[in-house]
Amino acid sequence: MNEDGSGRPVSQAARANRQDRLKLALRENLKRRKLQARERADFTSPPSDEEPGDRAEEVPGK
């Protein structure tokens, strides 16, 4: 048996349980980060009918 950081033996069941928890946490983290990236892209993207730089420069006073 291997030992965890505290020096206690770790069973196969405990190791598998930990692996499952880590997989689930990683999957949830990835989903959350993808959602955040999509939200940032939606927030920063220009309207679909107008490309950046298409608008004529407005000259104040004219």
N, C-alpha and C positions, 0 to 999 in steps of 0.2 A: 504494500500500500504506500502511496505517496503521502506527503504531509502538506498541509496548508501553511500559511505564514505563521501560525501559532504553534506549530510543531505537532499538531494532532493528526492522526491518520485520516485520510479522506476515502470514503467508500465510493464504489463505482456509481451507485444510485445518486449520491450527493454530487458527484462530478457531473453526471448527466443532467441532473436538475439545474445545476449552475449553468451549464452550457445552454440549456433550453431558455433559461431566464436571460442570458446574455444575447442569444439570438433574437429573442422577442424585443429586448430593449434596443438592439441595433436596428431592427426592422422599423420600429416605431420612430426612432430618431431619424432614420432616412426618410420616412414619410413626412415627418414634420419639416425637415430641411428642404425637401422638394416643394412642399406647399409654400414655405417662406420664399423660396426662390421664384416660384410662379407669381406670388403676390408682389414681390419687388419688381419683376419684369412687367407686370400689368400696370403697376403704378408709374413706372418710368418710361413706358413705351408711348410714342406719340399716337394721336388718333389715326385710325387706319386710312382716312381719306386725305391726310396731309403728311407729307414727308418732312423731316427736319430740313430747314433751309429753303423750303418752297415759298414761304411767305416773303413778300417784298419788304425790304427794310423800311420801317417807318421813319421819316425824317421829321423831327419836331419843328413846328412853326411853318410848315409848308402845306 
